[in-house]
């Protein structure tokens, strides 16, 4: 049952990833929310509302 919870909990996680081209992006699920420098992406994540 714990594995099932972790499977669903990972879906709404927001991640900071680096693309093959070297661009930094903020992703939620498979959707790209923001593309920019690492610092700007971290600022974007920090300013997101916690809902």
ModelCIF file with pLDDT and N, C-alpha, C, O atoms, coordinates in Angstrom:
data_MODEL
#
_entry.id   MODEL 
#
_entity.id                         1 
_entity.type                       polymer 
_entity.pdbx_number_of_molecules   1 
#
_entity_poly.entity_id                      1 
_entity_poly.type                           'polypeptide(L)' 
_entity_poly.nstd_linkage                   no 
_entity_poly.nstd_monomer                   no 
_entity_poly.pdbx_seq_one_letter_code       
;(UNK)(UNK)(UNK)(UNK)(UNK)(UNK)(UNK)(UNK)(UNK)(UNK)(UNK)(UNK)(UNK)(UNK)(UNK)(UNK)
(UNK)(UNK)(UNK)(UNK)(UNK)(UNK)(UNK)(UNK)(UNK)(UNK)(UNK)(UNK)(UNK)(UNK)(UNK)(UNK)
(UNK)(UNK)(UNK)(UNK)(UNK)(UNK)(UNK)(UNK)(UNK)(UNK)(UNK)(UNK)(UNK)(UNK)(UNK)(UNK)
(UNK)(UNK)(UNK)
;
_entity_poly.pdbx_seq_one_letter_code_can   XXXXXXXXXXXXXXXXXXXXXXXXXXXXXXXXXXXXXXXXXXXXXXXXXXX 
_entity_poly.pdbx_strand_id                 A 
#
loop_
_entity_poly_seq.entity_id 
_entity_poly_seq.num 
_entity_poly_seq.mon_id 
_entity_poly_seq.hetero 
1 1  UNK n 
1 2  UNK n 
1 3  UNK n 
1 4  UNK n 
1 5  UNK n 
1 6  UNK n 
1 7  UNK n 
1 8  UNK n 
1 9  UNK n 
1 10 UNK n 
1 11 UNK n 
1 12 UNK n 
1 13 UNK n 
1 14 UNK n 
1 15 UNK n 
1 16 UNK n 
1 17 UNK n 
1 18 UNK n 
1 19 UNK n 
1 20 UNK n 
1 21 UNK n 
1 22 UNK n 
1 23 UNK n 
1 24 UNK n 
1 25 UNK n 
1 26 UNK n 
1 27 UNK n 
1 28 UNK n 
1 29 UNK n 
1 30 UNK n 
1 31 UNK n 
1 32 UNK n 
1 33 UNK n 
1 34 UNK n 
1 35 UNK n 
1 36 UNK n 
1 37 UNK n 
1 38 UNK n 
1 39 UNK n 
1 40 UNK n 
1 41 UNK n 
1 42 UNK n 
1 43 UNK n 
1 44 UNK n 
1 45 UNK n 
1 46 UNK n 
1 47 UNK n 
1 48 UNK n 
1 49 UNK n 
1 50 UNK n 
1 51 UNK n 
#
_struct_asym.id          A 
_struct_asym.entity_id   1 
#
loop_
_ma_qa_metric.id 
_ma_qa_metric.mode 
_ma_qa_metric.name 
_ma_qa_metric.software_group_id 
_ma_qa_metric.type 
1 global pLDDT . pLDDT 
2 local  pLDDT . pLDDT 
#
_ma_qa_metric_global.metric_id      1 
_ma_qa_metric_global.metric_value   84.16 
_ma_qa_metric_global.model_id       1 
_ma_qa_metric_global.ordinal_id     1 
#
loop_
_ma_qa_metric_local.label_asym_id 
_ma_qa_metric_local.label_comp_id 
_ma_qa_metric_local.label_seq_id 
_ma_qa_metric_local.metric_id 
_ma_qa_metric_local.metric_value 
_ma_qa_metric_local.model_id 
_ma_qa_metric_local.ordinal_id 
A UNK 1  2 52.00 1 1  
A UNK 2  2 56.00 1 2  
A UNK 3  2 62.00 1 3  
A UNK 4  2 60.00 1 4  
A UNK 5  2 61.00 1 5  
A UNK 6  2 61.00 1 6  
A UNK 7  2 59.00 1 7  
A UNK 8  2 60.00 1 8  
A UNK 9  2 59.00 1 9  
A UNK 10 2 60.00 1 10 
A UNK 11 2 65.00 1 11 
A UNK 12 2 75.00 1 12 
A UNK 13 2 84.00 1 13 
A UNK 14 2 89.00 1 14 
A UNK 15 2 92.00 1 15 
A UNK 16 2 95.00 1 16 
A UNK 17 2 95.00 1 17 
A UNK 18 2 95.00 1 18 
A UNK 19 2 92.00 1 19 
A UNK 20 2 92.00 1 20 
A UNK 21 2 92.00 1 21 
A UNK 22 2 92.00 1 22 
A UNK 23 2 94.00 1 23 
A UNK 24 2 96.00 1 24 
A UNK 25 2 97.00 1 25 
A UNK 26 2 96.00 1 26 
A UNK 27 2 94.00 1 27 
A UNK 28 2 90.00 1 28 
A UNK 29 2 85.00 1 29 
A UNK 30 2 85.00 1 30 
A UNK 31 2 92.00 1 31 
A UNK 32 2 94.00 1 32 
A UNK 33 2 95.00 1 33 
A UNK 34 2 96.00 1 34 
A UNK 35 2 96.00 1 35 
A UNK 36 2 96.00 1 36 
A UNK 37 2 96.00 1 37 
A UNK 38 2 96.00 1 38 
A UNK 39 2 96.00 1 39 
A UNK 40 2 96.00 1 40 
A UNK 41 2 96.00 1 41 
A UNK 42 2 96.00 1 42 
A UNK 43 2 95.00 1 43 
A UNK 44 2 94.00 1 44 
A UNK 45 2 93.00 1 45 
A UNK 46 2 93.00 1 46 
A UNK 47 2 93.00 1 47 
A UNK 48 2 86.00 1 48 
A UNK 49 2 80.00 1 49 
A UNK 50 2 69.00 1 50 
A UNK 51 2 59.00 1 51 
#
loop_
_atom_site.group_PDB 
_atom_site.id 
_atom_site.type_symbol 
_atom_site.label_atom_id 
_atom_site.label_alt_id 
_atom_site.label_comp_id 
_atom_site.label_asym_id 
_atom_site.label_entity_id 
_atom_site.label_seq_id 
_atom_site.pdbx_PDB_ins_code 
_atom_site.Cartn_x 
_atom_site.Cartn_y 
_atom_site.Cartn_z 
_atom_site.occupancy 
_atom_site.B_iso_or_equiv 
_atom_site.pdbx_formal_charge 
_atom_site.auth_seq_id 
_atom_site.auth_comp_id 
_atom_site.auth_asym_id 
_atom_site.auth_atom_id 
_atom_site.pdbx_PDB_model_num 
ATOM 1   N N  . UNK A 1 1  ? 0.815  -1.191 0.000   1.00 52.00 ? 1  UNK A N  1 
ATOM 2   C CA . UNK A 1 1  ? 0.000  0.000  0.000   1.00 52.00 ? 1  UNK A CA 1 
ATOM 3   C C  . UNK A 1 1  ? 0.866  1.266  0.000   1.00 52.00 ? 1  UNK A C  1 
ATOM 4   O O  . UNK A 1 1  ? 0.500  2.267  -0.615  1.00 52.00 ? 1  UNK A O  1 
ATOM 5   N N  . UNK A 1 2  ? 2.011  1.221  0.688   1.00 56.00 ? 2  UNK A N  1 
ATOM 6   C CA . UNK A 1 2  ? 2.912  2.371  0.720   1.00 56.00 ? 2  UNK A CA 1 
ATOM 7   C C  . UNK A 1 2  ? 3.475  2.693  -0.654  1.00 56.00 ? 2  UNK A C  1 
ATOM 8   O O  . UNK A 1 2  ? 3.657  3.863  -0.990  1.00 56.00 ? 2  UNK A O  1 
ATOM 9   N N  . UNK A 1 3  ? 3.752  1.672  -1.451  1.00 62.00 ? 3  UNK A N  1 
ATOM 10  C CA . UNK A 1 3  ? 4.275  1.893  -2.798  1.00 62.00 ? 3  UNK A CA 1 
ATOM 11  C C  . UNK A 1 3  ? 3.245  2.582  -3.676  1.00 62.00 ? 3  UNK A C  1 
ATOM 12  O O  . UNK A 1 3  ? 3.591  3.417  -4.511  1.00 62.00 ? 3  UNK A O  1 
ATOM 13  N N  . UNK A 1 4  ? 1.985  2.234  -3.487  1.00 60.00 ? 4  UNK A N  1 
ATOM 14  C CA . UNK A 1 4  ? 0.919  2.862  -4.259  1.00 60.00 ? 4  UNK A CA 1 
ATOM 15  C C  . UNK A 1 4  ? 0.814  4.345  -3.924  1.00 60.00 ? 4  UNK A C  1 
ATOM 16  O O  . UNK A 1 4  ? 0.610  5.171  -4.814  1.00 60.00 ? 4  UNK A O  1 
ATOM 17  N N  . UNK A 1 5  ? 0.952  4.687  -2.637  1.00 61.00 ? 5  UNK A N  1 
ATOM 18  C CA . UNK A 1 5  ? 0.915  6.084  -2.232  1.00 61.00 ? 5  UNK A CA 1 
ATOM 19  C C  . UNK A 1 5  ? 2.069  6.869  -2.851  1.00 61.00 ? 5  UNK A C  1 
ATOM 20  O O  . UNK A 1 5  ? 1.870  7.984  -3.334  1.00 61.00 ? 5  UNK A O  1 
ATOM 21  N N  . UNK A 1 6  ? 3.256  6.303  -2.840  1.00 61.00 ? 6  UNK A N  1 
ATOM 22  C CA . UNK A 1 6  ? 4.417  6.984  -3.419  1.00 61.00 ? 6  UNK A CA 1 
ATOM 23  C C  . UNK A 1 6  ? 4.250  7.189  -4.918  1.00 61.00 ? 6  UNK A C  1 
ATOM 24  O O  . UNK A 1 6  ? 4.717  8.190  -5.461  1.00 61.00 ? 6  UNK A O  1 
ATOM 25  N N  . UNK A 1 7  ? 3.593  6.257  -5.586  1.00 59.00 ? 7  UNK A N  1 
ATOM 26  C CA . UNK A 1 7  ? 3.362  6.383  -7.018  1.00 59.00 ? 7  UNK A CA 1 
ATOM 27  C C  . UNK A 1 7  ? 2.500  7.603  -7.317  1.00 59.00 ? 7  UNK A C  1 
ATOM 28  O O  . UNK A 1 7  ? 2.793  8.357  -8.244  1.00 59.00 ? 7  UNK A O  1 
ATOM 29  N N  . UNK A 1 8  ? 1.450  7.800  -6.547  1.00 60.00 ? 8  UNK A N  1 
ATOM 30  C CA . UNK A 1 8  ? 0.575  8.943  -6.773  1.00 60.00 ? 8  UNK A CA 1 
ATOM 31  C C  . UNK A 1 8  ? 1.160  10.236 -6.213  1.00 60.00 ? 8  UNK A C  1 
ATOM 32  O O  . UNK A 1 8  ? 0.882  11.306 -6.755  1.00 60.00 ? 8  UNK A O  1 
ATOM 33  N N  . UNK A 1 9  ? 1.945  10.177 -5.169  1.00 59.00 ? 9  UNK A N  1 
ATOM 34  C CA . UNK A 1 9  ? 2.532  11.376 -4.575  1.00 59.00 ? 9  UNK A CA 1 
ATOM 35  C C  . UNK A 1 9  ? 3.554  12.008 -5.517  1.00 59.00 ? 9  UNK A C  1 
ATOM 36  O O  . UNK A 1 9  ? 3.740  13.224 -5.484  1.00 59.00 ? 9  UNK A O  1 
ATOM 37  N N  . UNK A 1 10 ? 4.208  11.230 -6.340  1.00 60.00 ? 10 UNK A N  1 
ATOM 38  C CA . UNK A 1 10 ? 5.227  11.748 -7.243  1.00 60.00 ? 10 UNK A CA 1 
ATOM 39  C C  . UNK A 1 10 ? 4.624  12.535 -8.403  1.00 60.00 ? 10 UNK A C  1 
ATOM 40  O O  . UNK A 1 10 ? 5.324  13.334 -9.024  1.00 60.00 ? 10 UNK A O  1 
ATOM 41  N N  . UNK A 1 11 ? 3.352  12.332 -8.708  1.00 65.00 ? 11 UNK A N  1 
ATOM 42  C CA . UNK A 1 11 ? 2.750  12.972 -9.870  1.00 65.00 ? 11 UNK A CA 1 
ATOM 43  C C  . UNK A 1 11 ? 2.705  14.486 -9.748  1.00 65.00 ? 11 UNK A C  1 
ATOM 44  O O  . UNK A 1 11 ? 2.909  15.183 -10.743 1.00 65.00 ? 11 UNK A O  1 
ATOM 45  N N  . UNK A 1 12 ? 2.445  15.015 -8.562  1.00 75.00 ? 12 UNK A N  1 
ATOM 46  C CA . UNK A 1 12 ? 2.291  16.456 -8.404  1.00 75.00 ? 12 UNK A CA 1 
ATOM 47  C C  . UNK A 1 12 ? 3.564  17.130 -7.915  1.00 75.00 ? 12 UNK A C  1 
ATOM 48  O O  . UNK A 1 12 ? 3.522  18.279 -7.476  1.00 75.00 ? 12 UNK A O  1 
ATOM 49  N N  . UNK A 1 13 ? 4.670  16.449 -7.981  1.00 84.00 ? 13 UNK A N  1 
ATOM 50  C CA . UNK A 1 13 ? 5.926  17.021 -7.511  1.00 84.00 ? 13 UNK A CA 1 
ATOM 51  C C  . UNK A 1 13 ? 6.481  17.994 -8.552  1.00 84.00 ? 13 UNK A C  1 
ATOM 52  O O  . UNK A 1 13 ? 6.427  17.741 -9.755  1.00 84.00 ? 13 UNK A O  1 
ATOM 53  N N  . UNK A 1 14 ? 7.010  19.098 -8.063  1.00 89.00 ? 14 UNK A N  1 
ATOM 54  C CA . UNK A 1 14 ? 7.605  20.104 -8.934  1.00 89.00 ? 14 UNK A CA 1 
ATOM 55  C C  . UNK A 1 14 ? 9.119  19.883 -8.925  1.00 89.00 ? 14 UNK A C  1 
ATOM 56  O O  . UNK A 1 14 ? 9.736  19.793 -7.864  1.00 89.00 ? 14 UNK A O  1 
ATOM 57  N N  . UNK A 1 15 ? 9.707  19.796 -10.119 1.00 92.00 ? 15 UNK A N  1 
ATOM 58  C CA . UNK A 1 15 ? 11.123 19.477 -10.226 1.00 92.00 ? 15 UNK A CA 1 
ATOM 59  C C  . UNK A 1 15 ? 11.861 20.537 -11.020 1.00 92.00 ? 15 UNK A C  1 
ATOM 60  O O  . UNK A 1 15 ? 11.322 21.116 -11.963 1.00 92.00 ? 15 UNK A O  1 
ATOM 61  N N  . UNK A 1 16 ? 13.090 20.780 -10.630 1.00 95.00 ? 16 UNK A N  1 
ATOM 62  C CA . UNK A 1 16 ? 14.012 21.622 -11.384 1.00 95.00 ? 16 UNK A CA 1 
ATOM 63  C C  . UNK A 1 16 ? 14.925 20.683 -12.156 1.00 95.00 ? 16 UNK A C  1 
ATOM 64  O O  . UNK A 1 16 ? 15.692 19.928 -11.558 1.00 95.00 ? 16 UNK A O  1 
ATOM 65  N N  . UNK A 1 17 ? 14.847 20.725 -13.479 1.00 95.00 ? 17 UNK A N  1 
ATOM 66  C CA . UNK A 1 17 ? 15.631 19.817 -14.311 1.00 95.00 ? 17 UNK A CA 1 
ATOM 67  C C  . UNK A 1 17 ? 16.420 20.611 -15.348 1.00 95.00 ? 17 UNK A C  1 
ATOM 68  O O  . UNK A 1 17 ? 16.124 21.770 -15.642 1.00 95.00 ? 17 UNK A O  1 
ATOM 69  N N  . UNK A 1 18 ? 17.417 19.951 -15.879 1.00 95.00 ? 18 UNK A N  1 
ATOM 70  C CA . UNK A 1 18 ? 18.241 20.561 -16.927 1.00 95.00 ? 18 UNK A CA 1 
ATOM 71  C C  . UNK A 1 18 ? 18.046 19.778 -18.215 1.00 95.00 ? 18 UNK A C  1 
ATOM 72  O O  . UNK A 1 18 ? 18.135 18.550 -18.229 1.00 95.00 ? 18 UNK A O  1 
ATOM 73  N N  . UNK A 1 19 ? 17.783 20.489 -19.279 1.00 92.00 ? 19 UNK A N  1 
ATOM 74  C CA . UNK A 1 19 ? 17.539 19.885 -20.579 1.00 92.00 ? 19 UNK A CA 1 
ATOM 75  C C  . UNK A 1 19 ? 18.870 19.487 -21.226 1.00 92.00 ? 19 UNK A C  1 
ATOM 76  O O  . UNK A 1 19 ? 19.936 19.904 -20.774 1.00 92.00 ? 19 UNK A O  1 
ATOM 77  N N  . UNK A 1 20 ? 18.800 18.698 -22.260 1.00 92.00 ? 20 UNK A N  1 
ATOM 78  C CA . UNK A 1 20 ? 19.992 18.268 -22.992 1.00 92.00 ? 20 UNK A CA 1 
ATOM 79  C C  . UNK A 1 20 ? 20.716 19.480 -23.587 1.00 92.00 ? 20 UNK A C  1 
ATOM 80  O O  . UNK A 1 20 ? 21.942 19.491 -23.693 1.00 92.00 ? 20 UNK A O  1 
ATOM 81  N N  . UNK A 1 21 ? 19.951 20.485 -23.968 1.00 92.00 ? 21 UNK A N  1 
ATOM 82  C CA . UNK A 1 21 ? 20.547 21.690 -24.562 1.00 92.00 ? 21 UNK A CA 1 
ATOM 83  C C  . UNK A 1 21 ? 21.205 22.594 -23.524 1.00 92.00 ? 21 UNK A C  1 
ATOM 84  O O  . UNK A 1 21 ? 21.893 23.549 -23.885 1.00 92.00 ? 21 UNK A O  1 
ATOM 85  N N  . UNK A 1 22 ? 21.001 22.304 -22.235 1.00 92.00 ? 22 UNK A N  1 
ATOM 86  C CA . UNK A 1 22 ? 21.622 23.092 -21.181 1.00 92.00 ? 22 UNK A CA 1 
ATOM 87  C C  . UNK A 1 22 ? 20.675 24.066 -20.509 1.00 92.00 ? 22 UNK A C  1 
ATOM 88  O O  . UNK A 1 22 ? 21.067 24.746 -19.561 1.00 92.00 ? 22 UNK A O  1 
ATOM 89  N N  . UNK A 1 23 ? 19.426 24.151 -20.981 1.00 94.00 ? 23 UNK A N  1 
ATOM 90  C CA . UNK A 1 23 ? 18.446 25.052 -20.380 1.00 94.00 ? 23 UNK A CA 1 
ATOM 91  C C  . UNK A 1 23 ? 17.892 24.450 -19.097 1.00 94.00 ? 23 UNK A C  1 
ATOM 92  O O  . UNK A 1 23 ? 17.679 23.240 -19.016 1.00 94.00 ? 23 UNK A O  1 
ATOM 93  N N  . UNK A 1 24 ? 17.657 25.295 -18.091 1.00 96.00 ? 24 UNK A N  1 
ATOM 94  C CA . UNK A 1 24 ? 17.023 24.865 -16.850 1.00 96.00 ? 24 UNK A CA 1 
ATOM 95  C C  . UNK A 1 24 ? 15.526 25.073 -16.982 1.00 96.00 ? 24 UNK A C  1 
ATOM 96  O O  . UNK A 1 24 ? 15.081 26.057 -17.572 1.00 96.00 ? 24 UNK A O  1 
ATOM 97  N N  . UNK A 1 25 ? 14.746 24.146 -16.433 1.00 97.00 ? 25 UNK A N  1 
ATOM 98  C CA . UNK A 1 25 ? 13.292 24.271 -16.508 1.00 97.00 ? 25 UNK A CA 1 
ATOM 99  C C  . UNK A 1 25 ? 12.631 23.733 -15.246 1.00 97.00 ? 25 UNK A C  1 
ATOM 100 O O  . UNK A 1 25 ? 13.146 22.836 -14.578 1.00 97.00 ? 25 UNK A O  1 
ATOM 101 N N  . UNK A 1 26 ? 11.485 24.306 -14.949 1.00 96.00 ? 26 UNK A N  1 
ATOM 102 C CA . UNK A 1 26 ? 10.663 23.857 -13.835 1.00 96.00 ? 26 UNK A CA 1 
ATOM 103 C C  . UNK A 1 26 ? 9.555  23.018 -14.434 1.00 96.00 ? 26 UNK A C  1 
ATOM 104 O O  . UNK A 1 26 ? 8.824  23.479 -15.311 1.00 96.00 ? 26 UNK A O  1 
ATOM 105 N N  . UNK A 1 27 ? 9.425  21.771 -13.959 1.00 94.00 ? 27 UNK A N  1 
ATOM 106 C CA . UNK A 1 27 ? 8.421  20.856 -14.490 1.00 94.00 ? 27 UNK A CA 1 
ATOM 107 C C  . UNK A 1 27 ? 7.482  20.397 -13.392 1.00 94.00 ? 27 UNK A C  1 
ATOM 108 O O  . UNK A 1 27 ? 7.883  20.194 -12.246 1.00 94.00 ? 27 UNK A O  1 
ATOM 109 N N  . UNK A 1 28 ? 6.239  20.239 -13.765 1.00 90.00 ? 28 UNK A N  1 
ATOM 110 C CA . UNK A 1 28 ? 5.239  19.610 -12.899 1.00 90.00 ? 28 UNK A CA 1 
ATOM 111 C C  . UNK A 1 28 ? 4.574  18.552 -13.761 1.00 90.00 ? 28 UNK A C  1 
ATOM 112 O O  . UNK A 1 28 ? 3.966  18.860 -14.786 1.00 90.00 ? 28 UNK A O  1 
ATOM 113 N N  . UNK A 1 29 ? 4.696  17.307 -13.336 1.00 85.00 ? 29 UNK A N  1 
ATOM 114 C CA . UNK A 1 29 ? 4.279  16.162 -14.146 1.00 85.00 ? 29 UNK A CA 1 
ATOM 115 C C  . UNK A 1 29 ? 5.037  16.224 -15.467 1.00 85.00 ? 29 UNK A C  1 
ATOM 116 O O  . UNK A 1 29 ? 6.268  16.244 -15.453 1.00 85.00 ? 29 UNK A O  1 
ATOM 117 N N  . UNK A 1 30 ? 4.370  16.254 -16.573 1.00 85.00 ? 30 UNK A N  1 
ATOM 118 C CA . UNK A 1 30 ? 5.047  16.347 -17.869 1.00 85.00 ? 30 UNK A CA 1 
ATOM 119 C C  . UNK A 1 30 ? 4.956  17.750 -18.451 1.00 85.00 ? 30 UNK A C  1 
ATOM 120 O O  . UNK A 1 30 ? 5.360  17.980 -19.590 1.00 85.00 ? 30 UNK A O  1 
ATOM 121 N N  . UNK A 1 31 ? 4.424  18.688 -17.672 1.00 92.00 ? 31 UNK A N  1 
ATOM 122 C CA . UNK A 1 31 ? 4.212  20.050 -18.137 1.00 92.00 ? 31 UNK A CA 1 
ATOM 123 C C  . UNK A 1 31 ? 5.378  20.942 -17.727 1.00 92.00 ? 31 UNK A C  1 
ATOM 124 O O  . UNK A 1 31 ? 5.816  20.910 -16.577 1.00 92.00 ? 31 UNK A O  1 
ATOM 125 N N  . UNK A 1 32 ? 5.877  21.736 -18.666 1.00 94.00 ? 32 UNK A N  1 
ATOM 126 C CA . UNK A 1 32 ? 6.943  22.682 -18.387 1.00 94.00 ? 32 UNK A CA 1 
ATOM 127 C C  . UNK A 1 32 ? 6.306  23.990 -17.942 1.00 94.00 ? 32 UNK A C  1 
ATOM 128 O O  . UNK A 1 32 ? 5.505  24.577 -18.670 1.00 94.00 ? 32 UNK A O  1 
ATOM 129 N N  . UNK A 1 33 ? 6.667  24.450 -16.733 1.00 95.00 ? 33 UNK A N  1 
ATOM 130 C CA . UNK A 1 33 ? 6.092  25.673 -16.194 1.00 95.00 ? 33 UNK A CA 1 
ATOM 131 C C  . UNK A 1 33 ? 6.949  26.900 -16.468 1.00 95.00 ? 33 UNK A C  1 
ATOM 132 O O  . UNK A 1 33 ? 6.421  27.995 -16.662 1.00 95.00 ? 33 UNK A O  1 
ATOM 133 N N  . UNK A 1 34 ? 8.273  26.726 -16.486 1.00 96.00 ? 34 UNK A N  1 
ATOM 134 C CA . UNK A 1 34 ? 9.175  27.879 -16.635 1.00 96.00 ? 34 UNK A CA 1 
ATOM 135 C C  . UNK A 1 34 ? 10.505 27.409 -17.200 1.00 96.00 ? 34 UNK A C  1 
ATOM 136 O O  . UNK A 1 34 ? 10.981 26.325 -16.862 1.00 96.00 ? 34 UNK A O  1 
ATOM 137 N N  . UNK A 1 35 ? 11.105 28.226 -18.062 1.00 96.00 ? 35 UNK A N  1 
ATOM 138 C CA . UNK A 1 35 ? 12.434 27.955 -18.614 1.00 96.00 ? 35 UNK A CA 1 
ATOM 139 C C  . UNK A 1 35 ? 13.292 29.196 -18.397 1.00 96.00 ? 35 UNK A C  1 
ATOM 140 O O  . UNK A 1 35 ? 12.863 30.309 -18.703 1.00 96.00 ? 35 UNK A O  1 
ATOM 141 N N  . UNK A 1 36 ? 14.487 29.013 -17.876 1.00 96.00 ? 36 UNK A N  1 
ATOM 142 C CA . UNK A 1 36 ? 15.393 30.140 -17.653 1.00 96.00 ? 36 UNK A CA 1 
ATOM 143 C C  . UNK A 1 36 ? 16.680 29.669 -17.008 1.00 96.00 ? 36 UNK A C  1 
ATOM 144 O O  . UNK A 1 36 ? 17.030 28.491 -17.080 1.00 96.00 ? 36 UNK A O  1 
ATOM 145 N N  . UNK A 1 37 ? 17.390 30.608 -16.372 1.00 96.00 ? 37 UNK A N  1 
ATOM 146 C CA . UNK A 1 37 ? 18.617 30.251 -15.670 1.00 96.00 ? 37 UNK A CA 1 
ATOM 147 C C  . UNK A 1 37 ? 18.254 29.491 -14.389 1.00 96.00 ? 37 UNK A C  1 
ATOM 148 O O  . UNK A 1 37 ? 17.100 29.495 -13.960 1.00 96.00 ? 37 UNK A O  1 
ATOM 149 N N  . UNK A 1 38 ? 19.231 28.855 -13.799 1.00 96.00 ? 38 UNK A N  1 
ATOM 150 C CA . UNK A 1 38 ? 18.986 28.078 -12.585 1.00 96.00 ? 38 UNK A CA 1 
ATOM 151 C C  . UNK A 1 38 ? 18.468 28.969 -11.460 1.00 96.00 ? 38 UNK A C  1 
ATOM 152 O O  . UNK A 1 38 ? 17.556 28.581 -10.731 1.00 96.00 ? 38 UNK A O  1 
ATOM 153 N N  . UNK A 1 39 ? 19.041 30.151 -11.318 1.00 96.00 ? 39 UNK A N  1 
ATOM 154 C CA . UNK A 1 39 ? 18.628 31.072 -10.266 1.00 96.00 ? 39 UNK A CA 1 
ATOM 155 C C  . UNK A 1 39 ? 17.196 31.545 -10.469 1.00 96.00 ? 39 UNK A C  1 
ATOM 156 O O  . UNK A 1 39 ? 16.424 31.615 -9.513  1.00 96.00 ? 39 UNK A O  1 
ATOM 157 N N  . UNK A 1 40 ? 16.837 31.871 -11.709 1.00 96.00 ? 40 UNK A N  1 
ATOM 158 C CA . UNK A 1 40 ? 15.473 32.331 -11.997 1.00 96.00 ? 40 UNK A CA 1 
ATOM 159 C C  . UNK A 1 40 ? 14.457 31.213 -11.786 1.00 96.00 ? 40 UNK A C  1 
ATOM 160 O O  . UNK A 1 40 ? 13.348 31.465 -11.314 1.00 96.00 ? 40 UNK A O  1 
ATOM 161 N N  . UNK A 1 41 ? 14.823 29.990 -12.130 1.00 96.00 ? 41 UNK A N  1 
ATOM 162 C CA . UNK A 1 41 ? 13.930 28.851 -11.905 1.00 96.00 ? 41 UNK A CA 1 
ATOM 163 C C  . UNK A 1 41 ? 13.709 28.626 -10.408 1.00 96.00 ? 41 UNK A C  1 
ATOM 164 O O  . UNK A 1 41 ? 12.589 28.343 -9.981  1.00 96.00 ? 41 UNK A O  1 
ATOM 165 N N  . UNK A 1 42 ? 14.774 28.750 -9.612  1.00 96.00 ? 42 UNK A N  1 
ATOM 166 C CA . UNK A 1 42 ? 14.632 28.585 -8.169  1.00 96.00 ? 42 UNK A CA 1 
ATOM 167 C C  . UNK A 1 42 ? 13.762 29.695 -7.580  1.00 96.00 ? 42 UNK A C  1 
ATOM 168 O O  . UNK A 1 42 ? 12.964 29.446 -6.676  1.00 96.00 ? 42 UNK A O  1 
ATOM 169 N N  . UNK A 1 43 ? 13.915 30.913 -8.087  1.00 95.00 ? 43 UNK A N  1 
ATOM 170 C CA . UNK A 1 43 ? 13.070 32.015 -7.634  1.00 95.00 ? 43 UNK A CA 1 
ATOM 171 C C  . UNK A 1 43 ? 11.618 31.750 -7.994  1.00 95.00 ? 43 UNK A C  1 
ATOM 172 O O  . UNK A 1 43 ? 10.723 32.014 -7.191  1.00 95.00 ? 43 UNK A O  1 
ATOM 173 N N  . UNK A 1 44 ? 11.374 31.230 -9.196  1.00 94.00 ? 44 UNK A N  1 
ATOM 174 C CA . UNK A 1 44 ? 10.018 30.894 -9.627  1.00 94.00 ? 44 UNK A CA 1 
ATOM 175 C C  . UNK A 1 44 ? 9.392  29.855 -8.705  1.00 94.00 ? 44 UNK A C  1 
ATOM 176 O O  . UNK A 1 44 ? 8.230  29.984 -8.321  1.00 94.00 ? 44 UNK A O  1 
ATOM 177 N N  . UNK A 1 45 ? 10.151 28.835 -8.351  1.00 93.00 ? 45 UNK A N  1 
ATOM 178 C CA . UNK A 1 45 ? 9.650  27.793 -7.453  1.00 93.00 ? 45 UNK A CA 1 
ATOM 179 C C  . UNK A 1 45 ? 9.334  28.373 -6.075  1.00 93.00 ? 45 UNK A C  1 
ATOM 180 O O  . UNK A 1 45 ? 8.313  28.031 -5.477  1.00 93.00 ? 45 UNK A O  1 
ATOM 181 N N  . UNK A 1 46 ? 10.203 29.246 -5.571  1.00 93.00 ? 46 UNK A N  1 
ATOM 182 C CA . UNK A 1 46 ? 9.996  29.838 -4.245  1.00 93.00 ? 46 UNK A CA 1 
ATOM 183 C C  . UNK A 1 46 ? 8.786  30.750 -4.209  1.00 93.00 ? 46 UNK A C  1 
ATOM 184 O O  . UNK A 1 46 ? 8.172  30.900 -3.153  1.00 93.00 ? 46 UNK A O  1 
ATOM 185 N N  . UNK A 1 47 ? 8.420  31.368 -5.329  1.00 93.00 ? 47 UNK A N  1 
ATOM 186 C CA . UNK A 1 47 ? 7.290  32.284 -5.373  1.00 93.00 ? 47 UNK A CA 1 
ATOM 187 C C  . UNK A 1 47 ? 5.965  31.593 -5.667  1.00 93.00 ? 47 UNK A C  1 
ATOM 188 O O  . UNK A 1 47 ? 4.909  32.224 -5.615  1.00 93.00 ? 47 UNK A O  1 
ATOM 189 N N  . UNK A 1 48 ? 6.014  30.306 -5.974  1.00 86.00 ? 48 UNK A N  1 
ATOM 190 C CA . UNK A 1 48 ? 4.760  29.585 -6.266  1.00 86.00 ? 48 UNK A CA 1 
ATOM 191 C C  . UNK A 1 48 ? 3.926  29.447 -4.997  1.00 86.00 ? 48 UNK A C  1 
ATOM 192 O O  . UNK A 1 48 ? 4.471  29.211 -3.919  1.00 86.00 ? 48 UNK A O  1 
ATOM 193 N N  . UNK A 1 49 ? 2.621  29.590 -5.120  1.00 80.00 ? 49 UNK A N  1 
ATOM 194 C CA . UNK A 1 49 ? 1.759  29.394 -3.944  1.00 80.00 ? 49 UNK A CA 1 
ATOM 195 C C  . UNK A 1 49 ? 1.719  27.934 -3.532  1.00 80.00 ? 49 UNK A C  1 
ATOM 196 O O  . UNK A 1 49 ? 1.726  27.045 -4.384  1.00 80.00 ? 49 UNK A O  1 
ATOM 197 N N  . UNK A 1 50 ? 1.678  27.684 -2.243  1.00 69.00 ? 50 UNK A N  1 
ATOM 198 C CA . UNK A 1 50 ? 1.622  26.320 -1.719  1.00 69.00 ? 50 UNK A CA 1 
ATOM 199 C C  . UNK A 1 50 ? 0.169  25.910 -1.575  1.00 69.00 ? 50 UNK A C  1 
ATOM 200 O O  . UNK A 1 50 ? -0.457 26.149 -0.542  1.00 69.00 ? 50 UNK A O  1 
ATOM 201 N N  . UNK A 1 51 ? -0.361 25.293 -2.615  1.00 59.00 ? 51 UNK A N  1 
ATOM 202 C CA . UNK A 1 51 ? -1.765 24.857 -2.589  1.00 59.00 ? 51 UNK A CA 1 
ATOM 203 C C  . UNK A 1 51 ? -1.843 23.367 -2.663  1.00 59.00 ? 51 UNK A C  1 
ATOM 204 O O  . UNK A 1 51 ? -2.938 22.805 -2.655  1.00 59.00 ? 51 UNK A O  1 
#
